[in-house]
Every structure is written in C-alpha cells, then in structure tokens.
Amino acid sequence: MNSHAYRRSVRNLDAMTRLEVAHVTFELSEKDQTFALIPGEAINAKDRRPLFSGIITKEMGVQLRVLANEIEEIILRGEENG
C-alpha cells in the first residue's frame, strides 16, 4: 500500500508535502516517490480520498512547467482582451 491510501489512520500525513492548486490538493511523498490528487475543498471526509495517485516520473517536472506556462499565457491573453 502506498502512502496515499484512503484510511487516514494509516497515512503518515506529516511525511508528505501538500500543495493547493485551485480546488485540488497535490499530495507528494518523497519517500515513496508518489503523488496523489485530492479534492481540495471537499467537505466530507469520504470525499477527501485521492481521485488519482501514481509514481513521480522524471518527465513530470517538465510537463508541469509546460502546463503552468500555458495557464499563464491564457491569463495574459485574457487580460489583453479584457
């Protein structure tokens, strides 16, 4: 079982890095080299279980920077047109 298992009693949340992006929490485990995407504003505990989890790959940093750049470009184009 990886660190992102649903049961909070089993999860070691102190050993994980959590980053909020809009309505999603990225939960990262350096020890296991894994990540999980969790609803950031979920009200009920049952809704806070990971939507998706996986292994961190070498390509992810570049892929996330490309995504961040695209989001910034969309915002800038919106400001120019608005």
OpenMM code with the backbone's topology and positions (N, CA, C; nanometers):
from openmm import Vec3, app, unit

residues = "MET ASN SER HIS ALA TYR ARG ARG SER VAL ARG ASN LEU ASP ALA MET THR ARG LEU GLU VAL ALA HIS VAL THR PHE GLU LEU SER GLU LYS ASP GLN THR PHE ALA LEU ILE PRO GLY GLU ALA ILE ASN ALA LYS ASP ARG ARG PRO LEU PHE SER GLY ILE ILE THR LYS GLU MET GLY VAL GLN LEU ARG VAL LEU ALA ASN GLU ILE GLU GLU ILE ILE LEU ARG GLY GLU GLU ASN GLY".split()
positions = [
    Vec3(0.0850, -0.1174, 0.0000),
    Vec3(0.0000, 0.0000, 0.0000),
    Vec3(0.0896, 0.1237, 0.0000),
    Vec3(0.0585, 0.2226, -0.0856),
    Vec3(0.1415, 0.3422, -0.0859),
    Vec3(0.0939, 0.4406, 0.0207),
    Vec3(0.1665, 0.5488, 0.0364),
    Vec3(0.1398, 0.6463, 0.1422),
    Vec3(0.0081, 0.7192, 0.1265),
    Vec3(-0.0523, 0.7121, 0.0087),
    Vec3(-0.1728, 0.7891, -0.0182),
    Vec3(-0.3015, 0.7090, 0.0036),
    Vec3(-0.2919, 0.5983, 0.0712),
    Vec3(-0.4091, 0.5140, 0.0955),
    Vec3(-0.5196, 0.5960, 0.1608),
    Vec3(-0.6409, 0.5542, 0.1357),
    Vec3(-0.7590, 0.6288, 0.1819),
    Vec3(-0.7646, 0.6428, 0.3333),
    Vec3(-0.7366, 0.5358, 0.4054),
    Vec3(-0.7547, 0.5388, 0.5508),
    Vec3(-0.6562, 0.6339, 0.6165),
    Vec3(-0.7066, 0.7405, 0.6742),
    Vec3(-0.6238, 0.8430, 0.7359),
    Vec3(-0.5380, 0.7872, 0.8485),
    Vec3(-0.5869, 0.6882, 0.9209),
    Vec3(-0.5105, 0.6325, 1.0321),
    Vec3(-0.3833, 0.5643, 0.9830),
    Vec3(-0.3839, 0.5198, 0.8583),
    Vec3(-0.2674, 0.4523, 0.8022),
    Vec3(-0.1730, 0.5525, 0.7362),
    Vec3(-0.2293, 0.6612, 0.6859),
    Vec3(-0.1494, 0.7600, 0.6131),
    Vec3(-0.0635, 0.8419, 0.7082),
    Vec3(0.0632, 0.8620, 0.6724),
    Vec3(0.1518, 0.9472, 0.7507),
    Vec3(0.1544, 1.0844, 0.6848),
    Vec3(0.0558, 1.1676, 0.7177),
    Vec3(0.0405, 1.2972, 0.6524),
    Vec3(0.1551, 1.3920, 0.6832),
    Vec3(0.2217, 1.3752, 0.7977),
    Vec3(0.3323, 1.4633, 0.8319),
    Vec3(0.4520, 1.4424, 0.7393),
    Vec3(0.4633, 1.3258, 0.6781),
    Vec3(0.5766, 1.2957, 0.5908),
    Vec3(0.5504, 1.3394, 0.4473),
    Vec3(0.4361, 1.4016, 0.4215),
    Vec3(0.4003, 1.4399, 0.2854),
    Vec3(0.3972, 1.5910, 0.2688),
    Vec3(0.4267, 1.6330, 0.1478),
    Vec3(0.4142, 1.7731, 0.1101),
    Vec3(0.2789, 1.7902, 0.0441),
    Vec3(0.2057, 1.8923, 0.0862),
    Vec3(0.0757, 1.9191, 0.0270),
    Vec3(0.0760, 2.0589, -0.0339),
    Vec3(0.0335, 2.0675, -0.1599),
    Vec3(0.0279, 2.1947, -0.2320),
    Vec3(-0.1115, 2.2130, -0.2897),
    Vec3(-0.1695, 2.3298, -0.2642),
    Vec3(-0.3034, 2.3607, -0.3147),
    Vec3(-0.2923, 2.4277, -0.4508),
    Vec3(-0.3671, 2.3783, -0.5469),
    Vec3(-0.3780, 2.4399, -0.6788),
    Vec3(-0.5271, 2.4475, -0.7098),
    Vec3(-0.5806, 2.5700, -0.7020),
    Vec3(-0.7238, 2.5912, -0.7211),
    Vec3(-0.8019, 2.5009, -0.6261),
    Vec3(-0.8790, 2.4060, -0.6789),
    Vec3(-0.9637, 2.3201, -0.5950),
    Vec3(-0.9058, 2.1807, -0.5780),
    Vec3(-0.7768, 2.1654, -0.6053),
    Vec3(-0.7134, 2.0343, -0.5964),
    Vec3(-0.5911, 2.0432, -0.5055),
    Vec3(-0.5741, 1.9438, -0.4211),
    Vec3(-0.4541, 1.9335, -0.3387),
    Vec3(-0.3629, 1.8288, -0.3998),
    Vec3(-0.2381, 1.8674, -0.4239),
    Vec3(-0.1360, 1.7724, -0.4670),
    Vec3(-0.0663, 1.7245, -0.3408),
    Vec3(-0.0657, 1.5960, -0.3190),
    Vec3(-0.0010, 1.5375, -0.2028),
    Vec3(0.1182, 1.4571, -0.2536),
    Vec3(0.2380, 1.4920, -0.2064),
    Vec3(0.3606, 1.4300, -0.2560),
    Vec3(0.4328, 1.3549, -0.1458),
    Vec3(0.4778, 1.2352, -0.1768),
    Vec3(0.5559, 1.1562, -0.0829),
    Vec3(0.6957, 1.1387, -0.1405),
    Vec3(0.7921, 1.2081, -0.0808),
    Vec3(0.9306, 1.1962, -0.1274),
    Vec3(0.9836, 1.0557, -0.1013),
    Vec3(0.9465, 1.0000, 0.0122),
    Vec3(0.9936, 0.8654, 0.0495),
    Vec3(0.9535, 0.7614, -0.0553),
    Vec3(0.8272, 0.7632, -0.0955),
    Vec3(0.7764, 0.6636, -0.1905),
    Vec3(0.7868, 0.7088, -0.3357),
    Vec3(0.8221, 0.8383, -0.3560),
    Vec3(0.8282, 0.8954, -0.4909),
    Vec3(0.6916, 0.8835, -0.5596),
    Vec3(0.5859, 0.9185, -0.4848),
    Vec3(0.4491, 0.9092, -0.5362),
    Vec3(0.3760, 1.0423, -0.5163),
    Vec3(0.2618, 1.0544, -0.5841),
    Vec3(0.1776, 1.1720, -0.5704),
    Vec3(0.0323, 1.1280, -0.5703),
    Vec3(-0.0532, 1.2176, -0.5198),
    Vec3(-0.1974, 1.1946, -0.5248),
    Vec3(-0.2657, 1.3280, -0.5483),
    Vec3(-0.3772, 1.3240, -0.6191),
    Vec3(-0.4614, 1.4418, -0.6397),
    Vec3(-0.5865, 1.4232, -0.5551),
    Vec3(-0.6128, 1.5215, -0.4695),
    Vec3(-0.7222, 1.5114, -0.3727),
    Vec3(-0.8110, 1.6349, -0.3858),
    Vec3(-0.9441, 1.6185, -0.3806),
    Vec3(-1.0312, 1.7360, -0.3847),
    Vec3(-0.9945, 1.8311, -0.2709),
    Vec3(-0.9561, 1.9540, -0.3041),
    Vec3(-0.9057, 2.0482, -0.2047),
    Vec3(-1.0111, 2.1079, -0.1149),
    Vec3(-1.1331, 2.1161, -0.1617),
    Vec3(-1.2384, 2.1793, -0.0835),
    Vec3(-1.3492, 2.0810, -0.0459),
    Vec3(-1.3161, 1.9552, -0.0422),
    Vec3(-1.4170, 1.8547, -0.0068),
    Vec3(-1.4628, 1.8765, 0.1368),
    Vec3(-1.5923, 1.8729, 0.1567),
    Vec3(-1.6487, 1.8974, 0.2893),
    Vec3(-1.6477, 1.7701, 0.3730),
    Vec3(-1.6894, 1.6597, 0.3144),
    Vec3(-1.6977, 1.5332, 0.3873),
    Vec3(-1.5679, 1.4538, 0.3764),
    Vec3(-1.5308, 1.3858, 0.4828),
    Vec3(-1.4077, 1.3071, 0.4845),
    Vec3(-1.4053, 1.2035, 0.3725),
    Vec3(-1.5196, 1.1435, 0.3427),
    Vec3(-1.5239, 1.0408, 0.2381),
    Vec3(-1.4882, 1.0968, 0.1009),
    Vec3(-1.5060, 1.2284, 0.0827),
    Vec3(-1.4757, 1.2931, -0.0446),
    Vec3(-1.3304, 1.3387, -0.0552),
    Vec3(-1.2546, 1.3243, 0.0541),
    Vec3(-1.1161, 1.3690, 0.0539),
    Vec3(-1.0178, 1.2589, 0.0162),
    Vec3(-1.0679, 1.1432, -0.0207),
    Vec3(-0.9767, 1.0375, -0.0633),
    Vec3(-0.9198, 1.0747, -0.2000),
    Vec3(-0.8012, 1.0226, -0.2332),
    Vec3(-0.7383, 1.0581, -0.3606),
    Vec3(-0.8264, 1.0263, -0.4809),
    Vec3(-0.8330, 1.1217, -0.5737),
    Vec3(-0.9003, 1.0987, -0.7014),
    Vec3(-0.8121, 1.0135, -0.7907),
    Vec3(-0.6820, 1.0336, -0.7743),
    Vec3(-0.5840, 0.9649, -0.8568),
    Vec3(-0.4524, 0.9663, -0.7831),
    Vec3(-0.3741, 0.8612, -0.7967),
    Vec3(-0.2391, 0.8603, -0.7408),
    Vec3(-0.1483, 0.7847, -0.8364),
    Vec3(-0.0189, 0.8119, -0.8263),
    Vec3(0.0750, 0.7456, -0.9149),
    Vec3(0.2179, 0.7706, -0.8726),
    Vec3(0.3078, 0.7202, -0.9521),
    Vec3(0.4504, 0.7329, -0.9263),
    Vec3(0.5024, 0.8596, -0.9932),
    Vec3(0.5880, 0.9328, -0.9239),
    Vec3(0.6503, 1.0519, -0.9806),
    Vec3(0.7542, 1.0062, -1.0830),
    Vec3(0.7460, 1.0626, -1.2035),
    Vec3(0.8392, 1.0266, -1.3104),
    Vec3(0.9343, 1.1425, -1.3399),
    Vec3(1.0424, 1.1130, -1.4095),
    Vec3(1.1409, 1.2150, -1.4453),
    Vec3(1.0795, 1.3255, -1.5300),
    Vec3(0.9827, 1.2914, -1.6133),
    Vec3(0.9231, 1.3875, -1.7058),
    Vec3(0.8235, 1.4820, -1.6402),
    Vec3(0.7748, 1.4496, -1.5220),
    Vec3(0.6665, 1.5266, -1.4615),
    Vec3(0.7010, 1.6724, -1.4365),
    Vec3(0.8226, 1.7014, -1.3943),
    Vec3(0.8607, 1.8403, -1.3687),
    Vec3(0.8463, 1.9260, -1.4933),
    Vec3(0.8982, 1.8759, -1.6048),
    Vec3(0.8883, 1.9491, -1.7308),
    Vec3(0.7424, 1.9600, -1.7739),
    Vec3(0.6673, 1.8517, -1.7631),
    Vec3(0.5272, 1.8527, -1.8041),
    Vec3(0.4467, 1.9535, -1.7222),
    Vec3(0.4730, 1.9617, -1.5926),
    Vec3(0.4005, 2.0564, -1.5080),
    Vec3(0.4418, 2.2006, -1.5372),
    Vec3(0.5700, 2.2237, -1.5716),
    Vec3(0.6123, 2.3586, -1.6100),
    Vec3(0.5460, 2.4016, -1.7411),
    Vec3(0.5322, 2.3099, -1.8358),
    Vec3(0.4628, 2.3394, -1.9616),
    Vec3(0.3174, 2.3765, -1.9315),
    Vec3(0.2523, 2.3004, -1.8438),
    Vec3(0.1145, 2.3310, -1.8044),
    Vec3(0.1064, 2.4684, -1.7391),
    Vec3(0.1991, 2.4977, -1.6478),
    Vec3(0.1997, 2.6273, -1.5796),
    Vec3(0.2183, 2.7411, -1.6800),
    Vec3(0.3078, 2.7232, -1.7753),
    Vec3(0.3293, 2.8258, -1.8776),
    Vec3(0.2034, 2.8482, -1.9602),
    Vec3(0.1355, 2.7410, -1.9960),
    Vec3(0.0131, 2.7533, -2.0750),
    Vec3(-0.0957, 2.8266, -1.9964),
    Vec3(-0.1083, 2.7965, -1.8687),
    Vec3(-0.2067, 2.8649, -1.7840),
    Vec3(-0.1745, 3.0136, -1.7762),
    Vec3(-0.0468, 3.0490, -1.7592),
    Vec3(-0.0076, 3.1895, -1.7537),
    Vec3(-0.0373, 3.2605, -1.8861),
    Vec3(-0.0140, 3.1919, -1.9976),
    Vec3(-0.0438, 3.2505, -2.1293),
    Vec3(-0.1944, 3.2759, -2.1451),
    Vec3(-0.2764, 3.1829, -2.1006),
    Vec3(-0.4221, 3.2006, -2.1072),
    Vec3(-0.4648, 3.3229, -2.0248),
    Vec3(-0.4075, 3.3371, -1.9078),
    Vec3(-0.4400, 3.4520, -1.8212),
    Vec3(-0.3972, 3.5812, -1.8875),
    Vec3(-0.2760, 3.5846, -1.9430),
    Vec3(-0.2260, 3.7059, -2.0089),
    Vec3(-0.3114, 3.7430, -2.1306),
    Vec3(-0.3495, 3.6447, -2.2105),
    Vec3(-0.4355, 3.6729, -2.3254),
    Vec3(-0.5703, 3.7263, -2.2804),
    Vec3(-0.6213, 3.6741, -2.1718),
    Vec3(-0.7487, 3.7235, -2.1177),
    Vec3(-0.7380, 3.8665, -2.0696),
    Vec3(-0.6248, 3.9032, -2.0091),
    Vec3(-0.6036, 4.0409, -1.9626),
    Vec3(-0.5913, 4.1361, -2.0804),
    Vec3(-0.5282, 4.0907, -2.1891),
    Vec3(-0.5122, 4.1748, -2.3079),
    Vec3(-0.6464, 4.2011, -2.3745),
    Vec3(-0.7343, 4.1008, -2.3711),
    Vec3(-0.8644, 4.1124, -2.4370),
    Vec3(-0.9708, 4.1746, -2.3466),
    Vec3(-0.9402, 4.1853, -2.2202),
    Vec3(-1.0416, 4.2301, -2.1255),
    Vec3(-1.0266, 4.3686, -2.0893),
] * unit.nanometer
topology = app.Topology()
chain = topology.addChain("A")
for resn in residues:
    res = topology.addResidue(resn, chain)
    for name in ("N", "CA", "C"):
        topology.addAtom(name, app.Element.getBySymbol(name[0]), res)
